[in-house]
Amino acid sequence: MALQPRYTAIPAVPIVGVEEWQSRILNALKENVELLAGTRGEPDLASAAVNLARLSVEPPPAQTMRQVSAKGSGFTIGGSNVPALEDYNQLVVDTQKLANDVADLRATVEVLIAQLRG
């Protein structure tokens, strides 16, 4: 469950008792902070900052393929190298584990991208 970000409102910049240049700087800083916090009223929140409260993506599952278990062993038949059936089958298993790991990472990245886009 993602938490909602919380920000304290920034008070209006005083009009009297402040030099004009200070007022302009403070107004610009106030507006930029409000844009980053998403409190300025920007409809698409394109300038809103990303914070931990908006992200709820879970880490991907543990990697299943740690190393290639196929050994590359085989036989030479008629001058050609031919893999042993056991080694070929193990390579198929290794490839499937790798494909599953890539799919898990891809799913995690897709969720993260969706959350970052808001």
Backbone as JSON Lines, residues from 0, in Angstrom:
{"i":0,"aa":"M","n":[0.84,-1.17,0.0],"ca":[0.0,0.0,0.0],"c":[0.89,1.24,0.0]}
{"i":1,"aa":"A","n":[0.69,2.1,-0.98],"ca":[1.48,3.32,-1.07],"c":[0.91,4.39,-0.14]}
{"i":2,"aa":"L","n":[1.78,5.09,0.52],"ca":[1.38,6.2,1.37],"c":[1.19,7.44,0.52]}
{"i":3,"aa":"Q","n":[0.4,8.37,1.0],"ca":[0.25,9.64,0.31],"c":[1.32,10.6,0.82]}
{"i":4,"aa":"P","n":[1.99,11.29,-0.1],"ca":[2.99,12.26,0.35],"c":[2.31,13.39,1.12]}
{"i":5,"aa":"R","n":[3.02,13.93,2.11],"ca":[2.48,15.02,2.93],"c":[3.45,16.2,2.87]}
{"i":6,"aa":"Y","n":[2.89,17.38,2.66],"ca":[3.68,18.6,2.62],"c":[2.98,19.67,3.44]}
{"i":7,"aa":"T","n":[3.76,20.5,4.07],"ca":[3.22,21.65,4.79],"c":[3.05,22.79,3.81]}
{"i":8,"aa":"A","n":[1.93,23.51,3.92],"ca":[1.67,24.63,3.02],"c":[2.73,25.72,3.21]}
{"i":9,"aa":"I","n":[3.1,26.35,2.13],"ca":[4.07,27.44,2.18],"c":[3.27,28.74,2.28]}
{"i":10,"aa":"P","n":[3.53,29.56,3.3],"ca":[2.76,30.8,3.43],"c":[3.08,31.77,2.3]}
{"i":11,"aa":"A","n":[2.14,32.66,2.06],"ca":[2.33,33.68,1.03],"c":[3.53,34.56,1.39]}
{"i":12,"aa":"V","n":[4.2,35.03,0.37],"ca":[5.34,35.93,0.57],"c":[4.8,37.31,0.97]}
{"i":13,"aa":"P","n":[5.34,37.9,2.03],"ca":[4.84,39.21,2.46],"c":[5.1,40.28,1.4]}
{"i":14,"aa":"I","n":[4.17,41.2,1.31],"ca":[4.27,42.28,0.32],"c":[5.03,43.48,0.91]}
{"i":15,"aa":"V","n":[4.81,43.74,2.18],"ca":[5.46,44.9,2.81],"c":[6.6,44.42,3.69]}
{"i":16,"aa":"G","n":[7.58,45.27,3.83],"ca":[8.71,44.97,4.69],"c":[9.75,44.08,4.04]}
{"i":17,"aa":"V","n":[9.62,43.85,2.76],"ca":[10.56,42.97,2.03],"c":[10.99,43.72,0.78]}
{"i":18,"aa":"E","n":[12.27,43.67,0.51],"ca":[12.78,44.29,-0.72],"c":[12.14,43.58,-1.93]}
{"i":19,"aa":"E","n":[12.01,44.33,-3.03],"ca":[11.38,43.76,-4.24],"c":[12.15,42.54,-4.74]}
{"i":20,"aa":"W","n":[13.46,42.59,-4.76],"ca":[14.25,41.47,-5.26],"c":[14.08,40.25,-4.35]}
{"i":21,"aa":"Q","n":[13.95,40.47,-3.05],"ca":[13.73,39.36,-2.13],"c":[12.35,38.74,-2.36]}
{"i":22,"aa":"S","n":[11.37,39.58,-2.6],"ca":[10.02,39.1,-2.86],"c":[9.98,38.24,-4.12]}
{"i":23,"aa":"R","n":[10.67,38.69,-5.17],"ca":[10.7,37.92,-6.43],"c":[11.38,36.57,-6.22]}
{"i":24,"aa":"I","n":[12.48,36.57,-5.51],"ca":[13.19,35.31,-5.24],"c":[12.33,34.36,-4.41]}
{"i":25,"aa":"L","n":[11.73,34.91,-3.34],"ca":[10.89,34.07,-2.49],"c":[9.68,33.52,-3.24]}
{"i":26,"aa":"N","n":[9.06,34.34,-4.1],"ca":[7.92,33.88,-4.9],"c":[8.34,32.77,-5.86]}
{"i":27,"aa":"A","n":[9.49,32.94,-6.49],"ca":[9.97,31.91,-7.42],"c":[10.27,30.61,-6.68]}
{"i":28,"aa":"L","n":[10.93,30.72,-5.53],"ca":[11.21,29.52,-4.73],"c":[9.92,28.85,-4.27]}
{"i":29,"aa":"K","n":[8.96,29.63,-3.82],"ca":[7.67,29.1,-3.37],"c":[6.98,28.35,-4.51]}
{"i":30,"aa":"E","n":[6.94,28.96,-5.68],"ca":[6.28,28.33,-6.83],"c":[6.99,27.04,-7.23]}
{"i":31,"aa":"N","n":[8.31,27.06,-7.26],"ca":[9.06,25.85,-7.63],"c":[8.84,24.72,-6.63]}
{"i":32,"aa":"V","n":[8.86,25.04,-5.35],"ca":[8.64,24.01,-4.33],"c":[7.22,23.45,-4.47]}
{"i":33,"aa":"E","n":[6.24,24.32,-4.7],"ca":[4.86,23.85,-4.87],"c":[4.72,22.97,-6.12]}
{"i":34,"aa":"L","n":[5.4,23.32,-7.19],"ca":[5.36,22.48,-8.39],"c":[5.98,21.11,-8.11]}
{"i":35,"aa":"L","n":[7.12,21.11,-7.45],"ca":[7.78,19.84,-7.12],"c":[6.93,18.98,-6.19]}
{"i":36,"aa":"A","n":[6.26,19.61,-5.26],"ca":[5.43,18.89,-4.29],"c":[4.08,18.5,-4.88]}
{"i":37,"aa":"G","n":[3.74,19.06,-6.04],"ca":[2.46,18.75,-6.65],"c":[1.3,19.47,-5.99]}
{"i":38,"aa":"T","n":[1.58,20.58,-5.31],"ca":[0.53,21.32,-4.61],"c":[0.18,22.63,-5.32]}
{"i":39,"aa":"R","n":[0.74,22.88,-6.46],"ca":[0.54,24.15,-7.18],"c":[-0.72,24.12,-8.04]}
{"i":40,"aa":"G","n":[-1.29,22.94,-8.28],"ca":[-2.48,22.84,-9.11],"c":[-2.17,22.51,-10.56]}
{"i":41,"aa":"E","n":[-0.98,22.03,-10.82],"ca":[-0.61,21.61,-12.17],"c":[-1.43,20.37,-12.52]}
{"i":42,"aa":"P","n":[-2.26,20.41,-13.57],"ca":[-3.19,19.31,-13.82],"c":[-2.53,17.95,-14.08]}
{"i":43,"aa":"D","n":[-1.42,17.92,-14.8],"ca":[-0.81,16.62,-15.12],"c":[0.31,16.23,-14.16]}
{"i":44,"aa":"L","n":[0.6,17.05,-13.17],"ca":[1.65,16.79,-12.18],"c":[3.0,16.47,-12.83]}
{"i":45,"aa":"A","n":[3.25,17.04,-14.0],"ca":[4.49,16.75,-14.72],"c":[5.72,17.24,-13.97]}
{"i":46,"aa":"S","n":[5.55,18.24,-13.09],"ca":[6.68,18.76,-12.34],"c":[6.77,18.21,-10.93]}
{"i":47,"aa":"A","n":[5.82,17.35,-10.55],"ca":[5.81,16.82,-9.18],"c":[7.01,15.91,-8.95]}
{"i":48,"aa":"A","n":[7.59,16.03,-7.78],"ca":[8.75,15.2,-7.43],"c":[8.3,13.77,-7.14]}
{"i":49,"aa":"V","n":[9.16,12.83,-7.42],"ca":[8.91,11.44,-7.07],"c":[9.46,11.22,-5.67]}
{"i":50,"aa":"N","n":[8.64,10.63,-4.81],"ca":[9.11,10.36,-3.46],"c":[8.74,8.93,-3.08]}
{"i":51,"aa":"L","n":[9.32,8.45,-2.02],"ca":[9.11,7.06,-1.61],"c":[7.65,6.75,-1.31]}
{"i":52,"aa":"A","n":[6.89,7.74,-0.89],"ca":[5.49,7.5,-0.57],"c":[4.68,7.12,-1.8]}
{"i":53,"aa":"R","n":[5.12,7.54,-2.97],"ca":[4.38,7.24,-4.21],"c":[4.76,5.9,-4.81]}
{"i":54,"aa":"L","n":[5.81,5.26,-4.32],"ca":[6.28,4.01,-4.91],"c":[5.93,2.83,-4.02]}
{"i":55,"aa":"S","n":[5.34,1.82,-4.62],"ca":[4.98,0.63,-3.85],"c":[5.38,-0.65,-4.59]}
{"i":56,"aa":"V","n":[6.29,-0.52,-5.54],"ca":[6.7,-1.7,-6.31],"c":[7.46,-2.67,-5.4]}
{"i":57,"aa":"E","n":[7.14,-3.93,-5.57],"ca":[7.8,-4.97,-4.79],"c":[9.08,-5.39,-5.5]}
{"i":58,"aa":"P","n":[10.09,-5.81,-4.78],"ca":[11.3,-6.31,-5.43],"c":[10.95,-7.56,-6.26]}
{"i":59,"aa":"P","n":[11.69,-7.79,-7.33],"ca":[11.41,-8.99,-8.13],"c":[11.71,-10.24,-7.33]}
{"i":60,"aa":"P","n":[11.11,-11.38,-7.73],"ca":[11.42,-12.65,-7.05],"c":[12.91,-12.97,-7.17]}
{"i":61,"aa":"A","n":[13.36,-13.87,-6.32],"ca":[14.77,-14.28,-6.36],"c":[15.1,-14.87,-7.73]}
{"i":62,"aa":"Q","n":[16.28,-14.57,-8.18],"ca":[16.75,-15.09,-9.46],"c":[16.87,-16.6,-9.39]}
{"i":63,"aa":"T","n":[16.33,-17.29,-10.41],"ca":[16.38,-18.75,-10.39],"c":[17.63,-19.29,-11.09]}
{"i":64,"aa":"M","n":[18.11,-18.6,-12.1],"ca":[19.29,-19.09,-12.81],"c":[20.52,-18.38,-12.27]}
{"i":65,"aa":"R","n":[21.39,-19.13,-11.63],"ca":[22.62,-18.57,-11.06],"c":[23.82,-18.83,-11.96]}
{"i":66,"aa":"Q","n":[23.79,-19.94,-12.66],"ca":[24.88,-20.27,-13.58],"c":[24.36,-21.26,-14.61]}
{"i":67,"aa":"V","n":[25.05,-21.33,-15.7],"ca":[24.69,-22.29,-16.75],"c":[25.09,-23.68,-16.28]}
{"i":68,"aa":"S","n":[24.13,-24.59,-16.32],"ca":[24.45,-25.94,-15.87],"c":[24.79,-26.87,-17.03]}
{"i":69,"aa":"A","n":[24.45,-26.47,-18.25],"ca":[24.86,-27.26,-19.41],"c":[26.38,-27.17,-19.55]}
{"i":70,"aa":"K","n":[27.01,-28.3,-19.8],"ca":[28.48,-28.33,-19.82],"c":[29.08,-28.25,-21.22]}
{"i":71,"aa":"G","n":[28.26,-28.38,-22.22],"ca":[28.78,-28.33,-23.58],"c":[29.43,-29.63,-24.01]}
{"i":72,"aa":"S","n":[29.09,-30.69,-23.3],"ca":[29.68,-31.99,-23.67],"c":[28.88,-32.6,-24.81]}
{"i":73,"aa":"G","n":[29.52,-33.45,-25.54],"ca":[28.85,-34.1,-26.66],"c":[29.77,-35.14,-27.28]}
{"i":74,"aa":"F","n":[29.5,-35.43,-28.52],"ca":[30.22,-36.48,-29.25],"c":[30.63,-35.95,-30.6]}
{"i":75,"aa":"T","n":[31.66,-36.58,-31.15],"ca":[32.05,-36.28,-32.52],"c":[31.59,-37.44,-33.39]}
{"i":76,"aa":"I","n":[30.74,-37.09,-34.32],"ca":[30.21,-38.12,-35.23],"c":[30.48,-37.63,-36.64]}
{"i":77,"aa":"G","n":[31.24,-38.42,-37.37],"ca":[31.54,-38.09,-38.76],"c":[32.23,-36.74,-38.9]}
{"i":78,"aa":"G","n":[33.04,-36.37,-37.93],"ca":[33.76,-35.1,-37.97],"c":[32.96,-33.91,-37.46]}
{"i":79,"aa":"S","n":[31.73,-34.13,-37.07],"ca":[30.89,-33.04,-36.54],"c":[30.65,-33.23,-35.06]}
{"i":80,"aa":"N","n":[30.67,-32.14,-34.31],"ca":[30.37,-32.2,-32.89],"c":[28.86,-32.17,-32.7]}
{"i":81,"aa":"V","n":[28.36,-33.1,-31.91],"ca":[26.93,-33.23,-31.65],"c":[26.75,-33.21,-30.13]}
{"i":82,"aa":"P","n":[25.84,-32.35,-29.6],"ca":[25.66,-32.32,-28.15],"c":[24.97,-33.59,-27.66]}
{"i":83,"aa":"A","n":[25.32,-33.97,-26.45],"ca":[24.63,-35.09,-25.81],"c":[23.2,-34.66,-25.5]}
{"i":84,"aa":"L","n":[22.26,-35.6,-25.57],"ca":[20.86,-35.28,-25.32],"c":[20.66,-34.68,-23.93]}
{"i":85,"aa":"E","n":[21.35,-35.21,-22.93],"ca":[21.23,-34.68,-21.57],"c":[21.69,-33.23,-21.51]}
{"i":86,"aa":"D","n":[22.79,-32.93,-22.18],"ca":[23.31,-31.57,-22.17],"c":[22.38,-30.62,-22.92]}
{"i":87,"aa":"Y","n":[21.83,-31.09,-24.03],"ca":[20.87,-30.3,-24.79],"c":[19.65,-30.0,-23.93]}
{"i":88,"aa":"N","n":[19.12,-31.01,-23.25],"ca":[17.95,-30.82,-22.39],"c":[18.25,-29.85,-21.25]}
{"i":89,"aa":"Q","n":[19.46,-29.94,-20.69],"ca":[19.82,-29.02,-19.61],"c":[19.92,-27.58,-20.13]}
{"i":90,"aa":"L","n":[20.4,-27.42,-21.35],"ca":[20.45,-26.09,-21.95],"c":[19.05,-25.52,-22.14]}
{"i":91,"aa":"V","n":[18.1,-26.36,-22.52],"ca":[16.71,-25.9,-22.65],"c":[16.18,-25.44,-21.29]}
{"i":92,"aa":"V","n":[16.47,-26.2,-20.23],"ca":[16.04,-25.82,-18.88],"c":[16.69,-24.5,-18.46]}
{"i":93,"aa":"D","n":[18.01,-24.37,-18.71],"ca":[18.72,-23.13,-18.38],"c":[18.1,-21.94,-19.11]}
{"i":94,"aa":"T","n":[17.8,-22.11,-20.37],"ca":[17.22,-21.03,-21.18],"c":[15.85,-20.64,-20.65]}
{"i":95,"aa":"Q","n":[15.05,-21.61,-20.24],"ca":[13.73,-21.3,-19.7],"c":[13.84,-20.55,-18.37]}
{"i":96,"aa":"K","n":[14.79,-20.96,-17.52],"ca":[15.0,-20.25,-16.25],"c":[15.39,-18.8,-16.52]}
{"i":97,"aa":"L","n":[16.28,-18.61,-17.48],"ca":[16.71,-17.26,-17.83],"c":[15.53,-16.45,-18.37]}
{"i":98,"aa":"A","n":[14.72,-17.03,-19.22],"ca":[13.55,-16.33,-19.75],"c":[12.59,-15.95,-18.62]}
{"i":99,"aa":"N","n":[12.4,-16.82,-17.65],"ca":[11.53,-16.52,-16.51],"c":[12.09,-15.37,-15.68]}
{"i":100,"aa":"D","n":[13.41,-15.37,-15.46],"ca":[14.04,-14.29,-14.71],"c":[13.88,-12.95,-15.43]}
{"i":101,"aa":"V","n":[14.06,-12.95,-16.74],"ca":[13.9,-11.72,-17.52],"c":[12.45,-11.25,-17.46]}
{"i":102,"aa":"A","n":[11.5,-12.16,-17.54],"ca":[10.07,-11.79,-17.46],"c":[9.75,-11.17,-16.1]}
{"i":103,"aa":"D","n":[10.3,-11.74,-15.02],"ca":[10.07,-11.19,-13.68],"c":[10.63,-9.77,-13.57]}
{"i":104,"aa":"L","n":[11.84,-9.57,-14.06],"ca":[12.45,-8.24,-14.01],"c":[11.66,-7.25,-14.86]}
{"i":105,"aa":"R","n":[11.24,-7.69,-16.02],"ca":[10.46,-6.82,-16.91],"c":[9.15,-6.4,-16.24]}
{"i":106,"aa":"A","n":[8.48,-7.32,-15.59],"ca":[7.23,-7.0,-14.91],"c":[7.47,-5.98,-13.8]}
{"i":107,"aa":"T","n":[8.56,-6.13,-13.06],"ca":[8.89,-5.19,-11.99],"c":[9.19,-3.81,-12.56]}
{"i":108,"aa":"V","n":[9.94,-3.75,-13.63],"ca":[10.28,-2.47,-14.26],"c":[9.01,-1.79,-14.81]}
{"i":109,"aa":"E","n":[8.1,-2.57,-15.39],"ca":[6.87,-2.0,-15.92],"c":[6.03,-1.37,-14.8]}
{"i":110,"aa":"V","n":[5.94,-2.04,-13.65],"ca":[5.2,-1.49,-12.51],"c":[5.88,-0.21,-12.03]}
{"i":111,"aa":"L","n":[7.2,-0.23,-11.93],"ca":[7.94,0.95,-11.48],"c":[7.74,2.13,-12.43]}
{"i":112,"aa":"I","n":[7.81,1.88,-13.72],"ca":[7.6,2.95,-14.71],"c":[6.19,3.51,-14.58]}
{"i":113,"aa":"A","n":[5.2,2.64,-14.43],"ca":[3.83,3.1,-14.28],"c":[3.67,3.98,-13.05]}
{"i":114,"aa":"Q","n":[4.31,3.59,-11.96],"ca":[4.21,4.39,-10.74],"c":[4.96,5.72,-10.86]}
{"i":115,"aa":"L","n":[6.08,5.72,-11.56],"ca":[6.83,6.96,-11.74],"c":[6.06,7.94,-12.63]}
{"i":116,"aa":"R","n":[5.33,7.4,-13.58],"ca":[4.53,8.27,-14.46],"c":[3.3,8.81,-13.76]}
{"i":117,"aa":"G","n":[2.9,8.15,-12.67],"ca":[1.76,8.62,-11.91],"c":[0.52,8.15,-12.53]}
